[in-house]
Amino acid sequence: MQEKHLFEYAVIRVVPRVEREEFLNVGVILYCSSKGFLQTLYTLREERLKAFSADLDLEELQERLRAFERICKGRSEGGTIGQLPVASRFRWLTATRSTIVQTSPVHPGLCHDPQEMLQRLYTQLVL
């Protein structure tokens, strides 16, 4: 029987108008310490986002989400934050903020394969 690994995840949300507290789930970020795993999956669905706010800058949103990817990968592409240990990068990415791109509270779980769990959460919570 395969060993189960503790993981933590958060949903990535676009909050077009912070004062209205409306959001759209656009991605998931998952961290598994025992596997050294930190990865994100996201999708920007233009028609759904435009329903919230017609004046959203989709290129800016795309760039902010690409920053999540770069930080998850680490190394120099992730900038200063990308140089931090994996756990610190996850904590930084999931820290509470009041910007257009936010994350949900962090949730824990157990899984056999973090990549498979990321895909499952992405399908359930975003698609």
Residue pairs with C-beta under 8 A, 6 or more apart in sequence:
2 112
3 112
4 110
4 111
4 112
5 32
5 34
5 35
5 110
5 111
5 112
5 114
6 32
6 33
6 34
6 108
6 109
6 110
7 30
7 31
7 32
7 37
7 108
7 109
7 110
7 111
7 114
7 117
8 30
8 31
8 32
8 90
8 106
8 107
8 108
8 109
9 28
9 29
9 30
9 31
9 106
9 107
9 109
9 117
9 118
9 121
10 28
10 29
10 93
10 94
10 103
10 104
10 105
10 106
10 107
11 25
11 27
11 28
11 103
11 104
11 125
11 126
12 25
12 26
12 27
12 28
12 29
12 40
12 42
12 65
12 68
12 101
12 102
12 103
13 23
13 24
13 25
13 26
13 101
13 102
13 103
13 104
14 23
14 24
14 26
14 44
14 49
14 52
14 56
14 61
14 100
14 101
15 21
15 22
15 23
15 99
15 100
15 101
15 102
16 22
16 49
16 52
16 53
16 56
16 100
17 52
17 53
18 98
18 99
18 100
22 52
23 102
24 45
24 48
24 49
24 52
25 125
25 126
26 42
26 43
26 44
26 45
26 65
26 126
27 40
27 41
27 42
27 43
27 65
27 68
27 122
27 126
28 40
28 41
28 42
28 118
28 121
28 122
28 125
28 126
29 38
29 39
29 40
29 68
29 72
29 90
29 93
29 94
29 103
30 37
30 38
30 39
30 40
30 114
30 117
30 118
30 121
31 37
31 38
31 86
31 87
31 90
32 38
32 111
32 114
33 86
33 87
35 114
36 86
37 86
37 114
37 115
38 72
38 74
38 86
38 89
38 90
39 72
39 114
39 115
39 118
40 65
40 68
40 69
40 72
40 93
40 118
41 118
41 119
41 122
41 126
42 65
42 68
42 126
43 126
43 127
44 58
44 61
44 62
44 65
46 58
49 56
49 58
49 61
50 56
61 100
61 101
64 100
64 101
65 101
68 93
70 77
70 78
70 79
70 82
71 78
71 79
71 81
71 82
71 89
71 92
71 93
72 78
72 89
72 93
73 82
74 82
74 83
74 86
74 89
75 82
75 83
76 82
76 83
78 89
81 89
81 92
82 89
84 92
93 103
94 103
94 106
96 102
109 117
111 117
